[in-house]
Amino acid sequence: MKREGLFLNVALLLLLGTAMFMGVQSLTAEALVPSIVSVSFHDVGSTTILDVTVNHTPPPAIGPDHYVSNIQIEINGTAQDIAQTPQSTETFSVQYNLGPNSNTYSVRARALCIVHGYSAWSNIVTVPESSTIVLFIALVTLTVVVAKKTVKSSK
């Protein structure tokens, strides 16, 4: 009888210890993996710039040997790597120049921690054709309309 009770107590302690260990490990790993806060874009003239905002919260005890070393941006299925130097803040932004944008792009990003690996991919963001092209077409249309009215009124 005593032997069965001892066996049951040891089994319960092992089960409890394993559950505690697994819980601590998963919480620690999730807290140290970087995350993509947002992927957005803006136009500068006819050029489209991507803005990728990253959050990486390493505990201070880890120090400067724990940082995001790379931002990977996938544009229509093709990956572009942007090397990073150690960051001084938990949240930071990285810009990527798409160039003159005359296409529609599907973009997503992820960040690489040198200790804990890649973050999950961000949601896919659709980057439309540059709004300056639309503005140019509207300006040309307006010029043609004004020119026609000027010609008609001068007759």
C-alpha positions as CSV (number, residue, x, y, z in Angstrom):
1,M,0.0,0.0,0.0
2,K,2.8,2.4,0.9
3,R,4.6,1.6,-2.3
4,E,1.6,2.5,-4.5
5,G,1.1,5.8,-2.6
6,L,4.8,6.7,-3.1
7,F,4.6,5.8,-6.8
8,L,1.5,8.0,-7.2
9,N,3.1,10.9,-5.4
10,V,6.3,10.7,-7.5
11,A,4.2,10.4,-10.8
12,L,2.2,13.5,-9.8
13,L,5.3,15.5,-9.0
14,L,6.9,14.6,-12.3
15,L,3.7,15.5,-14.1
16,L,3.4,18.9,-12.3
17,G,7.1,19.6,-12.8
18,T,6.9,18.9,-16.6
19,A,3.8,21.1,-16.9
20,M,5.6,24.0,-15.1
21,F,8.7,23.6,-17.2
22,M,6.8,23.6,-20.5
23,G,4.8,26.6,-19.5
24,V,7.9,28.7,-18.6
25,Q,9.7,27.7,-21.7
26,S,6.9,28.7,-24.1
27,L,6.3,32.1,-22.4
28,T,10.0,32.9,-22.5
29,A,10.4,32.1,-26.2
30,E,7.3,34.1,-27.2
31,A,8.4,37.2,-25.3
32,L,11.8,37.4,-27.0
33,V,10.8,36.8,-30.7
34,P,10.4,40.1,-32.6
35,S,7.0,41.0,-34.0
36,I,6.0,43.1,-37.0
37,V,3.8,45.9,-35.7
38,S,2.9,47.3,-39.1
39,V,3.7,47.4,-42.8
40,S,2.6,50.6,-44.5
41,F,3.6,52.8,-47.4
42,H,3.7,56.4,-48.6
43,D,4.6,58.2,-51.8
44,V,7.4,60.7,-52.2
45,G,6.9,62.2,-55.6
46,S,6.6,59.2,-57.9
47,T,8.5,56.9,-55.5
48,T,6.8,54.5,-53.1
49,I,8.4,53.9,-49.7
50,L,7.6,50.9,-47.5
51,D,7.6,51.5,-43.7
52,V,8.1,48.4,-41.6
53,T,7.7,48.9,-37.8
54,V,9.2,46.2,-35.6
55,N,9.0,45.5,-31.9
56,H,11.6,43.4,-30.1
57,T,11.7,43.3,-26.3
58,P,14.7,41.5,-25.0
59,P,15.3,41.6,-21.3
60,P,18.1,44.0,-20.2
61,A,20.1,41.1,-18.8
62,I,20.7,39.7,-22.4
63,G,22.4,42.9,-23.5
64,P,23.7,44.0,-26.9
65,D,24.2,40.5,-28.2
66,H,20.5,40.1,-28.7
67,Y,18.9,42.2,-31.5
68,V,17.1,42.1,-34.8
69,S,19.8,41.4,-37.4
70,N,17.6,41.3,-40.6
71,I,14.3,42.5,-41.9
72,Q,13.0,40.3,-44.7
73,I,10.4,41.9,-47.0
74,E,8.6,39.7,-49.5
75,I,7.3,41.6,-52.6
76,N,5.1,39.5,-54.9
77,G,6.8,36.4,-53.6
78,T,10.4,37.6,-53.9
79,A,12.3,38.1,-50.7
80,Q,14.5,41.2,-50.1
81,D,16.8,41.2,-47.0
82,I,17.6,44.4,-45.2
83,A,20.6,44.0,-42.8
84,Q,20.3,45.7,-39.4
85,T,22.7,47.0,-36.8
86,P,21.8,46.5,-33.1
87,Q,18.9,48.7,-32.0
88,S,18.7,51.1,-29.1
89,T,14.9,51.0,-28.8
90,E,12.4,48.2,-28.5
91,T,10.3,49.5,-31.3
92,F,11.9,50.8,-34.5
93,S,11.0,51.4,-38.2
94,V,12.8,50.4,-41.4
95,Q,12.2,51.9,-44.8
96,Y,12.5,50.2,-48.1
97,N,12.4,52.1,-51.4
98,L,10.1,50.4,-54.0
99,G,11.1,53.0,-56.6
100,P,8.7,54.4,-59.2
101,N,5.6,52.5,-58.5
102,S,3.6,51.7,-61.7
103,N,2.4,48.2,-60.4
104,T,0.4,46.8,-57.6
105,Y,2.4,44.8,-55.1
106,S,1.6,42.3,-52.4
107,V,4.0,42.9,-49.5
108,R,4.7,41.1,-46.2
109,A,7.6,41.3,-43.7
110,R,9.3,39.4,-40.9
111,A,12.2,40.1,-38.5
112,L,15.1,37.9,-37.6
113,C,16.4,37.9,-34.0
114,I,20.0,36.6,-33.8
115,V,19.1,34.5,-30.7
116,H,15.5,33.4,-31.2
117,G,15.0,33.3,-35.0
118,Y,12.3,34.7,-37.3
119,S,9.1,36.4,-36.3
120,A,5.8,35.4,-37.9
121,W,5.1,37.0,-41.2
122,S,3.0,40.2,-41.1
123,N,-0.3,40.4,-42.8
124,I,-0.1,40.9,-46.5
125,V,-0.4,44.6,-47.5
126,T,-1.4,45.6,-51.1
127,V,0.5,48.6,-52.4
128,P,-1.4,50.1,-55.3
129,E,0.1,52.0,-58.2
130,S,1.6,55.3,-57.2
131,S,-1.0,58.0,-56.5
132,T,1.1,60.5,-58.4
133,I,0.2,58.7,-61.7
134,V,-3.5,59.1,-60.9
135,L,-2.8,62.8,-60.0
136,F,-1.0,63.2,-63.3
137,I,-3.9,61.8,-65.3
138,A,-6.3,64.0,-63.5
139,L,-4.2,67.0,-64.2
140,V,-4.0,66.2,-67.9
141,T,-7.7,65.6,-68.0
142,L,-8.4,68.9,-66.3
143,T,-6.1,70.8,-68.7
144,V,-7.8,69.3,-71.7
145,V,-11.3,70.3,-70.4
146,V,-10.2,73.8,-69.6
147,A,-8.5,74.1,-73.0
148,K,-11.7,73.0,-74.8
149,K,-13.8,75.5,-72.9
150,T,-11.3,78.3,-73.6
151,V,-11.3,77.4,-77.4
152,K,-15.2,77.3,-77.5
153,S,-15.6,80.6,-75.6
154,S,-13.1,82.4,-77.9
155,K,-15.2,81.5,-81.0
